[in-house]
């Protein structure tokens, strides 16, 4: 594998859809800035507290002079800045405090660590080392917060996000989380894409009593966790949904799988094989390979000889791209992969038929029509913010979809922080996560009570390759937010 290829592999970790507890807009939503869609379990004390906090914030805002730029009352319904009602730029006059029924995870100063009268500090682990391979910089991933802070922040508090390099390595990810705590004193830690990294950090967070909100990970080890939350599907669910996709699109065809043989990837490939057997799919061969194998020619030649018509690549986008580009001459199977622009824009054969499944929504630069129409307003707002705050970022290139999935994740994070209210504490935030039921366009609905309080969704999006308005091969949504076909 070339040095450039290795750098690209880690860059995937920058796309941390850590809290994508979201989906199609709720009835009555007014536009891309409408975040106020989350709710709490009816009748809960947390719900009552949030309502009271919102009432206090509204009363405080109403007392301010209306109409002045940057002051309460400046925003109009349905326009940027109206997400949380009037923009409140003054320091909240509410002392952070727990309410009856809140979880008792933190005490004393630890309960308000990372949140002050004018700031909320967050810290994330991601593979910053490889950002330049996607023609992106760490600053590109904070555009949502920059724009929101410019509008007044959340309950009068600006949000700051710091990233620590996890090197796409489990041990380094734990060290990155440790550095988050020791150097940044954050309100919560967020975990980026990485099946191998997250379980270790999840265990570390539990033993060190740290709030941790993370991306897709195996369900093994999730039970009993108090401090960790994931709003998106488990690795096992993703694997089984690829089997459902194969049943729907490739019934009767010979299927082969190349999978990463690691402890935290294998639960997904095992789930695929189990579901495939139940559906009567013809899985002819499966090949376990180590991380960074780079050369898959032998497996592909073997599949060609076996007449395999569909290849399932249970690997990251870099490895999947190399697999497709290493396909032997005269062999033209369909593929199932995790969908990233890295793959489609790096293919030697642009006619290859590729399908994908992911927990995030598809993004195609400047495409607001057809299957994108239901969340075109979000795409336009995303592009507007980048045009304003990071105009040098090429959203049509390799990193555009990563930035979009990161942006909608941060949008959903903001919704929970908003619900936490002016009196927000870490105990109250954790309690809200266990009770959160919300839909923040354009991702899938989250319902933590339904899944036991620490998992928010098992819904996925189905993608298929197409040529977008930019003229580049990309991904379009075929099915959105489905748990089964």
Secondary structure, DSSP 8 states (H G I E B T S, - for coil): --HHHHHHHHHGGG---TT----S--TT--STT--TT-B--TT-HHHHHHHHHHHHHHHHHHTS-TTSTTSTT---TTSTT-TTSS---S--S------TT------GGGGGTTB-SSEEEEEEEE-GGGGGGGT--GGGGGHHHHHHHHTT-BTTBEEEEEEEE-TT-HHHHHHHHHHIIIII--SEEEE-S-HHHHHHHHHHHHHHT--EEESS--STTTTT-SSEEB-S--HHHHHHHHHHHHHHH-TTSEEEEEEE-STTTHHHHHHHHHHHHHHT-EEEEEEEE-TT----HHHHHHHHHHT--EEEEES-HHHHHHHHHT--TT---EEEE---HHHHTT-S-TT--EEEEESS----TT--SGGGGGGHHHHHHHHHHHHHH-TT--TTSTTHHHHHHHHHHHHHHHHHHHHH-TT--HHHHHHHHHH-EE--TTS--EETGGGTSSB----EEEEEEEE-TTSSEEEEEEEEEES--
